[in-house]
Amino acid sequence: MSTMNISLPETLKTFVDTQISQRGYGTSSKYVRELIRKDQDRLQLPEKLLTGVSSAPTVPVDLA
């Protein structure tokens, strides 16, 4: 795994520390990785939606 160092103003560092403690992230690295994954998902959503729209129709499944 690669390492990346970032600099934050104190206000952002405090915000990150609060998110880590309130949301159960073990480290700031875990928090930042989650933010990056969510951003990747957000950027890929339009492509996934277009793929779904252009796919063949499906048959509903009766779960009863």
C-alpha positions in Angstrom: 0.0 0.0 0.0 1.3 3.5 -0.9 1.6 6.3 1.6 0.3 9.9 1.0 0.8 12.8 3.4 -1.6 15.7 3.4 -1.6 19.0 5.3 -4.8 20.4 6.7 -5.7 23.6 8.5 -6.5 23.0 12.2 -10.2 23.4 11.6 -10.3 20.6 9.0 -8.0 18.4 11.2 -10.5 18.9 14.1 -13.4 18.0 11.8 -11.6 14.8 10.7 -10.8 13.9 14.3 -14.5 14.4 15.3 -15.7 12.2 12.4 -13.3 9.5 13.3 -14.5 9.4 16.9 -18.2 9.9 16.2 -18.5 7.5 13.2 -16.2 4.7 14.4 -13.3 5.0 12.0 -10.2 3.7 13.6 -7.8 6.1 11.9 -7.8 9.2 9.7 -6.5 6.9 6.8 -9.7 4.8 7.1 -11.8 7.9 7.0 -10.1 9.3 3.9 -10.2 6.0 2.1 -14.0 5.8 2.7 -14.4 9.4 1.3 -12.4 8.5 -1.8 -14.4 5.3 -2.4 -17.6 7.2 -2.1 -16.3 9.8 -4.6 -15.3 7.0 -7.0 -18.8 5.5 -6.7 -20.4 8.9 -7.3 -18.3 9.5 -10.4 -19.2 6.0 -11.8 -22.9 6.3 -11.2 -23.9 8.0 -14.5 -22.1 5.3 -16.5 -23.7 2.5 -14.4 -27.2 4.1 -14.9 -26.7 4.4 -18.7 -25.6 0.7 -18.8 -28.7 -0.3 -16.9 -31.0 1.8 -19.1 -29.5 0.3 -22.3 -29.7 -3.3 -21.0 -32.3 -5.8 -22.0 -35.6 -5.7 -20.1 -35.9 -8.2 -17.2 -38.7 -10.3 -15.9 -39.9 -9.4 -12.3 -39.4 -12.1 -9.7 -42.3 -13.1 -7.5 -40.8 -13.6 -4.0 -44.0 -15.1 -2.6 
